[in-house]
Amino acid sequence: MFAVIKTGGKQYRVVADEKLRIDKVAGEPGEIIQFGEVLVVGGETPLLGTPTVAGATVAAEVLDQARGAKVIAFKKRRRKNSRRKRGHRQDFTLIRITEILTDGAKPDLTPRPKVERKPKPVVDADMAGDDDDEPARKPAAKAKSKAKAKAKAAKKPAKPAAKESSKPKAAKGKGKAKK
């Protein structure tokens, strides 16, 4: 099931559990917000709004309130010694769509619990060599020999010295040479 919502003068096609970056809306991280302007609710039987679908809302959890990358507006009028440099960072809200509701249903106002990831087991160097069933692996010597071969190939023999010619060198500069 999907929905098309309107917020901040823009329209977004959203699906449950989707992360979305929208223009700033009020709300603290972890808070649940609702979007009432639902233009389309899609699924087996799509509902088109005129202009919005009656009784449809989209609930979302605020993940972060942040600012975007800096945009520089540089204006120059040539030959007038006039330059203006101005920077701007747009505020945005990062949200996760939690559910799409129809028929006036109310959203679950409790944010989803954060999923705790299991830490990866740490293997110490001492513990790795204790198993008698598996022999300890040694680093391959191929890498070292390849590096030496590349270093030798990179060195080029020195160029022989240039032979001096028997012709006298021309004097540098303008005019006749002095005697």
PEHUMO-V833035 format. One record per residue. N is the residue number from 1. RES is the residue in one letter. SS is DSSP state (@ for helix, = for strand, . for the rest). PHI is phi in radians with two decimals (NA if undefined). OMEGA is omega as a letter, one per 30 degrees, with the letter a starting at -180 (999 if undefined). Layout:
# PEHUMO-V833035
N;RES;SS;PHI;OMEGA + N;RES;SS;PHI;OMEGA
This chain:
# PEHUMO-V833035
1;M;.;NA;l + 2;F;=;-2.29;l + 3;A;=;-2.55;l + 4;V;=;-2.00;a + 5;I;=;-1.96;l + 6;K;=;-2.13;l + 7;T;=;-2.66;l + 8;G;.;1.14;l + 9;G;.;1.36;l + 10;K;=;-2.18;l + 11;Q;=;-1.99;a + 12;Y;=;-2.28;l + 13;R;=;-1.59;a + 14;V;=;-2.16;l + 15;V;=;-2.32;l + 16;A;.;-1.04;a + 17;D;.;1.16;l + 18;E;.;-1.73;l + 19;K;=;-1.58;a + 20;L;=;-2.50;l + 21;R;=;-1.92;a + 22;I;=;-2.11;l + 23;D;=;-1.06;a + 24;K;.;-1.02;l + 25;V;.;-2.20;a + 26;A;.;-1.23;l + 27;G;.;2.61;l + 28;E;.;-1.57;l + 29;P;.;-1.01;a + 30;G;.;1.69;a + 31;E;.;-1.50;l + 32;I;=;-1.69;l + 33;I;=;-2.09;a + 34;Q;=;-2.12;l + 35;F;=;-1.96;a + 36;G;.;-1.58;a + 37;E;.;-1.50;l + 38;V;=;-1.81;a + 39;L;=;-1.52;a + 40;V;=;-2.51;l + 41;V;=;-2.08;a + 42;G;=;-1.81;a + 43;G;.;2.81;l + 44;E;.;-1.15;l + 45;T;.;-2.12;a + 46;P;.;-1.19;l + 47;L;=;-1.96;l + 48;L;=;-1.78;a + 49;G;.;-1.57;l + 50;T;.;-2.26;f + 51;P;.;-1.49;l + 52;T;.;-2.13;l + 53;V;.;-1.41;a + 54;A;.;-1.23;l + 55;G;.;1.39;a + 56;A;.;-1.77;l + 57;T;=;-2.43;l + 58;V;=;-2.16;l + 59;A;=;-1.76;a + 60;A;=;-2.51;l + 61;E;=;-1.78;l + 62;V;=;-1.35;l + 63;L;=;-1.65;a + 64;D;=;-2.81;l + 65;Q;=;-1.98;a + 66;A;=;-2.55;l + 67;R;=;-2.17;a + 68;G;.;-1.35;l + 69;A;.;-1.21;a + 70;K;.;-1.30;l + 71;V;=;-1.96;a + 72;I;=;-1.75;l + 73;A;=;-1.85;a + 74;F;=;-1.96;a + 75;K;=;-2.09;l + 76;K;=;-2.40;l + 77;R;=;-1.89;a + 78;R;.;-1.15;l + 79;R;.;1.07;a + 80;K;.;-2.10;a + 81;N;.;0.96;a + 82;S;=;-2.22;l + 83;R;=;-2.41;l + 84;R;=;-2.33;l + 85;K;=;-2.13;a + 86;R;=;-2.43;l + 87;G;=;-1.89;a + 88;H;=;-2.56;l + 89;R;.;-2.18;a + 90;Q;.;-1.42;l + 91;D;=;-1.33;l + 92;F;=;-2.53;l + 93;T;=;-2.12;l + 94;L;=;-1.71;a + 95;I;=;-2.19;l + 96;R;=;-2.13;l + 97;I;=;-1.24;a + 98;T;=;-1.66;a + 99;E;=;-2.73;l + 100;I;=;-1.95;a + 101;L;=;-1.98;l + 102;T;.;-2.25;l + 103;D;.;1.02;l + 104;G;.;1.25;l + 105;A;.;-1.18;a + 106;K;.;-1.67;a + 107;P;.;-1.36;l + 108;D;.;-1.33;a + 109;L;.;-1.47;l + 110;T;.;-1.69;l + 111;P;.;-1.18;l + 112;R;.;-1.16;l + 113;P;.;-1.20;l + 114;K;.;-1.27;a + 115;V;.;-1.39;l + 116;E;.;-1.56;l + 117;R;.;-1.54;l + 118;K;.;-1.30;l + 119;P;.;-1.23;l + 120;K;.;-1.25;l + 121;P;.;-1.16;a + 122;V;.;-1.60;l + 123;V;.;-1.85;l + 124;D;.;-1.42;l + 125;A;@;-1.17;l + 126;D;@;-1.19;a + 127;M;@;-1.28;a + 128;A;@;-1.18;a + 129;G;.;-1.56;a + 130;D;.;-1.31;a + 131;D;.;-1.25;l + 132;D;.;-1.44;a + 133;D;.;-1.20;a + 134;E;.;-1.92;l + 135;P;.;-1.25;l + 136;A;.;-1.23;a + 137;R;.;-1.52;l + 138;K;.;-1.79;l + 139;P;.;-1.11;a + 140;A;.;-1.22;l + 141;A;.;-1.48;a + 142;K;@;-1.10;a + 143;A;@;-1.07;a + 144;K;@;-1.18;a + 145;S;@;-1.17;l + 146;K;@;-1.14;a + 147;A;@;-1.11;l + 148;K;@;-1.15;a + 149;A;@;-1.12;l + 150;K;@;-1.16;a + 151;A;@;-1.13;l + 152;K;@;-1.16;a + 153;A;@;-1.20;a + 154;A;@;-1.27;a + 155;K;.;-1.32;l + 156;K;.;-1.92;l + 157;P;.;-1.16;a + 158;A;.;-1.20;l + 159;K;.;-1.33;l + 160;P;.;-1.19;a + 161;A;.;-1.14;a + 162;A;.;-1.26;l + 163;K;.;-1.34;l + 164;E;.;-1.43;l + 165;S;.;-1.52;a + 166;S;.;-1.47;a + 167;K;.;-1.34;l + 168;P;.;-1.25;a + 169;K;.;-1.34;l + 170;A;.;-1.31;l + 171;A;.;-1.28;l + 172;K;.;-1.52;l + 173;G;.;2.01;a + 174;K;.;-1.73;l + 175;G;.;1.54;a + 176;K;.;-1.43;l + 177;A;.;-1.39;a + 178;K;.;-1.44;l + 179;K;.;-1.94;999
